Structures are given as C-alpha cells and as structure tokens.
Amino acid sequence: MKVTLKDIADDTGYSISTVSRVLNGFDTNPDTKKTILKSARKLNYPIQNFDKGVSSEELLNILLIAGIEIGEFYASFFDGLNKAASRQNVRLSFSSLEDHIPKIADIADKIEEEHFDGLIINVPRFSTEQYQDLKEALPDDFPVVSNEILDNPIFETVGFDNYGGGQLVGRHFKERGYSSVGIIYGPSDKNVSRQRAHGFIDFVTYEEEMELSWEFEGDFSFESGIEAFDDFNETDPLPRAVFAGNDNMCQGFMQQAMVEQLSFPDDIAIVGFDDLPICSRHRPKISSVHTHYEHLGTVSIQKMKTLLGNDNHPGRMLNLVPTTLKVRESS
C-alpha cells in the first residue's frame, strides 16, 4: 500500500501541513523535523536529499507554461511564481497556451532552441492525455514540474493541500456553531475540486452535530456561483453556512444572495478558496482558504533544482504546499 502524508501524520501526531513542510525542506523545529523524517524512513516514504541539486549561484532559465484566462487567479499565480524566481536566481520566461496544446513539437523545439533548463506547467484545462503527449515530446531527461495535481501524475508535481484546506473550512464552521452546512463543488473531473470537497465533507461527516444538507456542482465560474444560489434558495430548510470550492463561485453566490436582500454572515455564512485579492476588497470581506503562490513557486523551483542535480530522482512525486484560512466578515 502506498504511504501518504496522512500515514506519517498519524504515526507522529503532527498535522499533515507540518509533515508537508518538513518533507518539502522548509525550516522548522529541529525535533519536529527529526521525528517526521524518522517516521518517513520507517514507513518507506520516499525522501528527497535537499542538499543535493544545482548550486544556488547558478542562473537557471526556466519556461513557465500556463493556460491564462482573464481574472485574478492567474494574475496572483504568475505574480507569486515571478517573485519566487527573482529570489532564487531564476530567469522565468512566460508562455500562455489555450485550451489545447498547439503543435507539441513546436513546444519541444522552443525548449531546445532557447536552451531552457526546465519547465513549470499549470494548465488546468489539459487532460491527463495531453500532459502525457507533452511528456513524450520532450527529451527523457528534461526536468518538468507541474502545478496541476492529476489523479495519475505525469511529472513531478507541486500543488496546494486542497484536502487540508477543505478540512480548515469544516473546522471553522464547527467553531462558529454552524451545524447545517452546504457545499458548492468545482468540476468533478478535476482532482483539485474533489480534494477540496473531500476534506470538507470528511470533516462534517465525522462531526455528529454537523450535517451536510445541500450540494451543488459548479464549474469554478462566477456564473455557476449565481446558479448555485438559485438552487440554494429553493432548499428548505436553508443551510446556515456554505463552502464554495473557489472564490469565483463564492462571489457569484454572494452577489445573487445580496440581490435577494440576504446578508453575510447574519443570514448565510460563506467561505471561498484561493483568497484572491478581491476577497479583501469585497463588501463584506470574504473568508477564504489562502493559497500562497510565492510559496508554491519557491517549492516548485526547489524541486526543479533537485531534478537538475539528481539523475536518479523518480520525477513523479506529489509535493503538497500547506494552506491557511483567512477569516473575514462573510463567515
């Protein structure tokens, strides 16, 4: 059976987020680090050698491929990775792709002609098959880090702890005394959507005083948040609090609710996911699971350096970056 971060957390008594930080090479309490690494070795969890890799003095030329859409998500994503690159002696070149990979051979040629040292990719609309096509077009030893978590990873992957983020929302609702809760899922074919939902639902399921009384599947768009409220408004009785799988759907839901003269959090409490800049500008300000994109970029670049310095690295490990909850007026 495959060993997971949860197995190490159960063995040591530390949270999954703490385990993730240690195994991602971030500084932490020496005793904590010693305990977690000892457990990981005992359970045969693959541990990377963080001391091995390219020199921090060496300038790296990395290509970032992303599927850009208008909105704050990609602006926040790119800003975070760009800041991380500037702090780690990395030249980050940006290339935007549409829904499908155009001329895969051209991408491989671009990488070879411009002498890129590695590739970071985040195109959520790509399927596993499209990621596999890209892998086959690249040289076997070319290092790639994906920021999109797939059910069956094709590349070394660095992503947020979406399951843990869902758990944070469930715990927050419990602490506020919200017993009847609902959820707006993201698209069910995406791992990120399912993990956020699973974390929240698992928490609610194991709390006897809490009940999941309403569910709606959206597609991460603002419009599906509006549709979610229309469905919610026909529910009887109405859930007291709602977890929206991302901030776009959360904002759409809130806008439609406010048109109907409902207020937050007096009538409904709500929490989103991603903590985009709009959350702190909105009125009321929106509670959201915070995803630190500079932190994501830092880990991604560290993994790239490890791949470049270790020919025997397996190249398909999943690395989770912890999330936190920003509590504001909406909940």
N, C-alpha and C positions, 0 to 999 in steps of 0.2 A: 504494500500500500504506500502511495506517495506521501511523504512527510510534508506538512504545511506549516505556515507560521503559527496557526492556531495550536498545533500539536506542541510546539515549543513554548507557546504562551501557557498552555495547560500544565506543562511539565515544570515551568519555572515560577508560575504565579504572576508573571508580568503581563501587561496588556499586549495585544497584537501590534499596536502602534509602537510601543517601546521595543519589541522584538524586531520590528521592521527597521527602526532607526539604527539599532546595533548592527544588524546584518547588512545595512546599506553603508556602513562605515562612518556614521556620524558620531561625533564625540558625545559621550555620556558618562555616567558614573562608572569608575573602573570595576567596582564589584558587580554592578549590573551587567556590564559587558562580559566579564569573566563567566558569570553564571549562565548567560544566554549562549555564549559561544560553546561552553562545555556541554550544554544540553543539545545544541545543534549537532555537535560532533557525535554525541552519544546516539542520537536519533538518525544519524547518517544524512542530515540535511546538507546539501552542497554549499560550502562556504568559500567565498572568493578571497584571494590574497590581495588585500587592499594596498599592500606595499609594492606590489608588482604592477608595472604599467609604464607608459611613456613618461618621460620627465616633465615636471610641471613647467620647466623653462622652454619646452619645445612648442613652437607655434603650430596649432592644428588648423587645418582648413576643412570645415565640416559643412555639408549641404543639408539644409532643412527643407523637407518637402511637406506641405500641409494643404488640406483642402479648404480654402478660405471661403467663408460666406460673410456677408455684411452683418456686423453685430459686435458686441463687446467680448464674446467668448474668445474669438481668435485674436483680437487686439490684446487681451490680457495674456493669452498663451504666448504670443510672439514676444511681447514686452518682457515677460518673465524669462524666457529662454535667452533672449538677447542680453539681458542683464547678467545672467549666469555665465554666458560665453565671454562677456567683457571682463569678468572677474577671474577667468581661468585661462587666459592667453589663447582664446579660440576665435578664429575668424568664421563667423556664421554667414553663409550665403543662403538666401531665401528663394524658394521656387514654389509657386502656387499651382495646384492641379485642380481640375474639375472633377466631376463625379466618377470618371473612368480614367484609367491610366492611358495617356495618349502616346502611342509608339514607344513601347517599353524599351526597345533597342536604342531609341534616342536618349533615354534617361541614362542607360549604361554608357553610351558614347560620351555624354556630357560629363559623367563622373570621371571617365578615363582621360578625356581631353583636358579637363580643367584641374586634374590631379587632386581631387578631393581625398582626404584621409579617411572619411567616414560619412555615414548618412544617418540623420534622425528623421523619422517619418511619423506623421499623425494625420491620417485621412480617414475619419470615422465612417464615411460612406463606402469605403472599399470593403469588399468581401474577403474572406479568408483566401479564396481562389486568386483574387487579384494580388494580394500580398505574396502568395506563392509564386505567381507569374513574375513578379518583380525580383524575388529572390533568385529565380532561375536565370534571370537576365544579367545578374551581377556576378562578378568573379567570386569563386568559392570562399576566398579568404578576405573578402571585403567586409569590414565591420558595419553593422546596421543596428540601431537602437530604435525600437518602436514605442511611441507613447499611446498607442491604441491597444487595449487589452483584448485579445482574441480568446475564444474558447480553447483553441489549439495554437499556441504561439508559433509564429514562423521565425521571428527574430528575437534577440534579447529585448525584453520589454520592461519599461519603467512607467508605472501608472499610479494613480491615486488609490488609496484604500477605500474603495467605494462601499464595500460591505461595512467597514467600521464607521463610515460616515452615516449610513442608514441607522446603525445602532445608536449613534450620538443623538439623532433626532428622536428616536423612540425613548431614550432615557430622559431627554429634555421634556417631552410631553408628560412622562410619568411624574417628573419632579414638579411640573406645573399643575398636576392633578387632572389632566385631560384623559378621561377613561375611554371615551368613544372617539376613534380616530379613523381617518381615511387616507388614501394614497393616490397620487397621480403618477402612474408609471411612465417611463420613457419607452421607446420602441422595444418590443420583446425580443427582437432578433439581435440585440446588442448586449454584449456581456456587461458593459458599464451600467446599463439600465437594470438588468436583472440583479446585479450585485447590490446596488443601492436599495432596491426593493427588498431583496432577501434579508439584508441587515436589519431593516426597519421591521419587516414582518416577523422575523425570528424573535426580535426583542418583544414585540407586542404579544406574540403567541405564548411566550413563557411568563408573561405577567398576568396573573389571574384577574387583577382588577381592570385590565385593559381589553378592549375589543376592537377589531378591525371591522368597521361597519359599512365601508364604502370603498370601491375601487374603480379606477378609470384608466384606460391606456391611451396615452397621448403619443406624440412623435417628437418631443423636445421643442416644438414650435410655440410661439406666443399664441397663435390661433387655436392650437389644441388645448391651451390653458383656458381660453374662453369657452370652448366646447365642454371642457371638464366641469366648469362651474354650472353650465346649463343642465348637465346631468346631475350634478350635486344638488342643485336647487329643487330637484324633483324627488329627492330622497327623504324618507320620513321614518324615524327622526333624523335630523341632520347631525353628522359627526361634529364633535366640538373642535377638533384640530385636524389639519391636513398636511401631509408631507408631499411636496411636489418634487419630482425627480430632477428638475433643473430650474434655474432662475427664470428662463423664458416662460415656461408653463406657469410658474408661480405668479409672475407678473400679469399674464393674461387672465388667470383665475381671479386675482385681486381686482383688476380693472373692472371685470364684469360684476363682481360682487359689490363693488362700490357704486356702480350704476344702479344696483338694486337696493342701495341705501344700507348695506351691511357694513359693519366696521370691524377693524382688526386691532387688538385681539378680543374685543368685548363680545362680538357675535361669533367670530371664527378666528382661530389661531392658525398660522401657516408658517412653514419653513421651506426654503428652497435649497438648491445645491449648486455650488460653484462660487458663490459670493462675488459676483461680478460688481464692478463699480456702481451700477445703478442701484444696488441694494442699499447703499448708504445715502443715495440722493433721493430715493423714493420717499413719498409720504403716505402712510407711515413707513419708516425704515424697515427693511426686510431682513428677518433672521435667515441665515443660510449657512450651509456647510462650506467652510473655507478651504479652497484648494490653492496651495501656494505654488504658483507657476515658476518662480525663480528657483524654489526648492526642487521642483520637478526637473528643471533644466540642469541644476547642479548635479543631481544624481545621474541624469542621462549622460552628461559629459564625463562624469567619473566612470560610468560603465563603458563609454566609448574608449577611454584611456586604458581600461582593463583589457578590453578586447584587443586593442592595438599592441599591448605588451604581453599577451598570453595566447600563443597559438593553440593551446590545448583547451581553451575555455569552451564550454558546451554551447554557448551562444543562444540559448533559448530559455534562460531563466526569467522568472517573473519577479520584479522588484517593486514593492508597494511603498508609496510615499504617504505618510500619515496625514490625516485631515483633522481639522478642529471645527468647532461650532461657534459662529458669531451670532450671539443672541441680541436681537434688536426689538423694535416696537411691535412687529407683526405677530409675535408669539408670547 
